Each structure stands twice: as structure tokens, then as C-alpha cells.
């Protein structure tokens, strides 16, 4: 199973920007934790970060042929991007939205996610652990909900 991890805008600045909100952890440290958990879960991952909405839409739109799921932190695009929401809905594979901060305890404009309704779940407020919880949940979901009919039949025969 292969999972696409997408980091949205400004996440390359983690550890330097608004430490009181996002913590001191860097994007590289988050990625290392994701890689370690992926190894433990025996899944492959591909990690990408972009500040550009169209690039994120392209990543999601091209994901179906290669990936079984998407772990995404749309960052500021969470609250504004119909395009990313539509890409998630259209790609045909499950996505889990994650956020470092608890977006529902922040400014009013951050308390609405455009993208979450297109996702199977959302994890928010656990810092870097939001990614790890989201990855565990996504892998479990894909393992049980995304099986091909042939794989389900083989598993039932065991």
C-alpha cells in the first residue's frame, strides 16, 4: 500500500513561524516521524510540500493510479480552496485531513474546513501527532474499506 502525504502552504516554515501555535517541530522532523511510522505499518509513502494551490490539485488529481490514500494538511487552503476540495472528492481514493493546531479553537475564519467534507476523517490539535494518528487511521481504513473484491474474497476464505 502506498500513501501520498501532502503538506500545504507555509509548512516549510514550521519550527520558525508562530511557535506558540504550531510548536517548535520542523517539517523535516514531522517527515522523519511519518517515515518511521510508515515503516512500522509496512506502507510506502511519498511526501510532498507545496505553497501553490494548482500543484496540490495536480498531486491529488494524479494520485489515483499510484496511491491507496492521501494524508493531507491543506494548511491555509483548508479554509479557502474549493479546488483542493473538489480534487479530493474527484480522485476516488480516501483522504484524511490533518492539522497541527486545533482549528476549532482558533480564529473564526479557521473554524470552517472546505476540504474536510471530502475526506473520510479529520485529525486536529495534536501537533505532529496529528499526522501520525491520521496515518494510522488512513492505513487502517484503506486496509479494511479499500480492498478489491478479489482480496476481500481471499481474506474471507482464510
C-alpha positions in Angstrom: 0.0 0.0 0.0 1.3 3.4 -0.9 0.1 6.7 0.7 0.6 10.2 -0.6 1.4 12.8 2.1 0.7 16.4 1.1 1.9 19.4 3.1 0.3 22.7 2.1 1.5 26.3 2.1 4.0 27.7 4.6 4.6 24.4 6.3 8.2 24.5 5.3 8.5 27.3 7.9 7.5 25.1 10.8 9.7 25.5 13.8 10.3 29.1 12.9 6.8 30.6 12.5 4.2 31.1 15.2 5.9 28.6 17.5 3.2 29.3 20.2 0.6 28.0 17.7 2.4 25.3 15.7 5.2 24.3 18.1 8.9 24.1 17.6 8.9 20.9 15.5 10.1 21.3 11.9 8.7 19.9 8.7 11.7 17.6 8.4 11.1 16.3 11.9 7.5 15.6 11.0 8.5 13.8 7.9 11.0 11.7 9.8 8.2 10.6 12.2 5.9 9.9 9.3 8.6 7.8 7.6 9.3 5.8 10.8 5.6 5.1 11.3 5.1 4.1 7.7 8.0 1.6 8.0 6.3 0.2 11.2 3.0 -0.1 9.4 4.7 -1.6 6.4 3.4 1.0 3.9 5.2 3.1 1.3 4.8 6.8 1.4 5.6 9.7 -0.9 5.9 13.1 0.8 5.4 16.5 -1.0 5.0 20.1 0.1 3.8 23.0 -2.0 2.8 26.6 -1.5 0.9 26.5 -4.7 -2.8 25.5 -4.9 -2.6 24.3 -8.5 0.4 22.0 -7.7 -1.5 20.5 -4.8 -4.6 20.0 -7.1 -2.3 18.2 -9.6 -0.8 16.0 -7.0 -4.2 14.9 -5.8 -5.6 14.6 -9.3 -2.7 12.3 -10.4 -2.8 10.2 -7.2 -5.3 7.5 -8.2 -3.0 5.4 -10.3 -0.3 5.2 -7.7 -1.7 5.7 -4.2 -4.3 4.0 -2.0 -4.8 7.1 0.2 -3.9 10.7 0.9 -2.8 12.2 4.1 -3.1 16.0 3.7 -2.6 19.1 5.7 -4.0 21.7 3.3 -2.9 24.5 5.8 -4.5 27.8 4.9 -6.1 26.3 1.8 -8.3 24.3 4.3 -10.5 27.4 4.6 -10.5 28.7 1.1 -9.9 26.0 -1.6 -12.8 24.6 -3.4 -10.3 23.4 -6.0 -8.5 21.2 -3.5 -11.8 20.0 -2.0 -13.0 19.1 -5.5 -9.8 17.3 -6.3 -10.1 15.2 -3.1 -13.7 14.3 -3.9 -12.9 13.5 -7.6 -9.7 11.4 -7.1 -11.6 8.4 -5.9 -9.3 7.5 -3.1 -9.7 8.2 0.6 -8.1 11.2 2.2 -7.5 12.2 5.9 -7.1 15.9 6.7 -4.7 16.7 9.5 -3.8 19.9 11.3 -1.1 20.6 13.9 -3.3 23.2 15.8 -6.9 22.8 17.0 -8.5 24.8 14.2 -11.9 24.9 16.0 -10.3 26.8 18.9 -8.7 29.5 16.6 -10.0 32.5 14.7 -13.5 32.3 13.3 -12.3 32.0 9.7 -10.1 29.0 10.6 -13.0 27.1 12.1 -14.5 26.1 8.8 -12.8 23.5 6.6 -13.7 23.5 2.9 -11.8 20.3 2.4 -12.9 18.1 5.4 -16.3 17.1 3.9 -14.4 15.4 1.0 -12.2 13.4 3.4 -13.0 10.3 5.4 -11.7 11.9 8.6 -10.0 14.8 10.1 -7.4 14.9 12.9 -6.7 18.3 14.5 -4.9 19.7 17.5 -2.3 17.1 18.4 0.7 18.8 16.9 2.9 16.4 14.9 1.0 13.5 16.3 -2.0 14.6 14.2 -0.1 13.3 11.2 0.7 10.0 12.9 -2.8 9.5 14.1 -4.1 10.4 10.7 -1.7 8.0 9.0 -2.6 5.1 11.4 -6.3 5.8 10.7 -5.9 6.1 7.0 -3.9 2.8 6.7 -6.5 1.0 8.8 -9.3 2.5 6.7 -7.7 1.5 3.5 -6.8 -2.0 4.7 -10.5 -2.6 5.5 -12.5 -0.4 3.3 -10.4 -0.2 0.1 -9.8 -3.8 -0.6 -10.6 -5.1 -4.0 -13.4 -7.6 -4.2 -10.8 -10.3 -5.0 -8.8 -9.5 -1.9 -11.9 -9.5 0.3 -12.9 -12.9 -1.0 -9.4 -14.3 -0.4 -9.4 -12.9 3.2 -12.8 -14.4 3.9 -11.7 -17.8 2.8 -8.8 -17.9 5.3 
